[in-house]
Amino acid sequence: MHWLFRLGMLLEFVGHGSAGVSLKEGWIQYFAVFGFDEPTIHTLMPIVGATDIALGILGFVSPRRWALVWCAFWGLMTASLRPITGESFWEVLDRAGNYGGPLAFLILSGWPRTAGEWTAPIRWRPATRATLERLAVILKWITALTLIGHGAYGALLQKPMLLDQYSRVGLTTLPLVGSRFVPALGWIEIALGVAIAIRPFRRLALAACVFKVVTELLYPVTGYPLYEFVERGFSYVAPFALYLLLPYVKRSPEKAAT
């Protein structure tokens, strides 16, 4: 679990930072919320992107608790900018891994008890049953929210980028389905998210992991930048970690201690 979260930090923040370094056009409106003009935004974007990349590398090589708290805040703040700029609230849910992933890592690692623990490297240590139970709740909601948020793009919004991806691989021209494929798949994704939120089973968690990897792979497959797939690292790590964790939290305390 510890190393899965380190991998999630690397993927999530290196991928997200790469968008800034690449001067992703869609980011301009988020910086504009703070009153920056376009020349200033183009100066700031690579700096912000490089900072994200540095935090992702730090989170993999030598994670620190202060960095996890910052990354959780930063992930929530950047996700929240989307509805502020006119995008849908589903965008915030779809990016639950951006803020939920660092929070899950912090819960596994333990809240610092001294000032020194904020900056000390996080070392692997055995986790208590109570910690694992709290962690399972966070992982469940990361998985559920990312599925529901992404599913709403197809089921409710018919998001153009999603339609473009599915049409490029021919899924919108399937016999008997055609244009109904995208909303139908969206409702399936929402149903899977709701099922996991109500009662997560291992098979559902594994199905969610496979589903997220396959659907997000459409970004590079259909010609979008690779970082679009990479930055969703916790969307894959969270359901897989939940799949691994569920047998331990479902055991009786007596069996878990053996």
C-alpha positions, 0 to 999 in steps of 0.5 A: 500500500505504501509503495502504491501510494508513492507510485500514485504521487509520481503519476498524478503530479508528474502528469499534472505538472507536465500539462503546465510545462507544456503550456496547456491551453485549457489552463489559461482560464484557471489562472485568469480567475486570479486576475493574471493577464495572458503573458503572465500566465504563460510565464507562470504555467511552466513554474507551476508545472515544474513545482508539481513535477518536483512534488511528484518526484519527492512523493515517490523518492522521499515522501514527506507529510507536509508535501502530502498536505500541500498536494491534497490542498492543491489538488482540491483547489485546482479541481475547484477552479473548474466550476468557477470558470464555468465547467461542470461540478462533475469535474471536481468529482472526476478529479477526486484522486488529485486530492483524495490520493495524498490524503489517503497516503497521509492517513496510512502514514499517520498524522505527525505527532511532532514538528520534526515528523512534518519534514522527516521522510515517511518510512513504511511501518505496520498499520493498525486495523483502525488505520486500514478501516479509515483508509478503506473509506477514503479509497472507496470514495475516491473510486466512487467519485471518479467513476460517478464524475467521469460517467456523468460526462457521457450520461448527462453532458455528452462532453465533446472530448469524450465523444471525440475519443470514442468516435475516433476508435469507432465505438459510436458507430457500433451496430444497434448502439451508435450514438447511444453508446456514450450515454449508455457507458456513462450510466454504467460507470455511474452505476459502478460508482454508486455500487462501490459507494454503497457496498464495495466488493473486491470484484467491483474494485478490480473492475473499476481499476480495469475500467479506469485504465482502459477508458483513460488509455483512450487519451494517448490512443486517440492522439491526446498527450500522454500526460492526460493518462499519466495524471490520473494515476490515483484513479487507477491506484485507489481502486486497486489498493481498495481491492488489496485492502478489503480482505483485511478490513472485512476479517474479524478482529481475531482473524486479522490479528493472526 
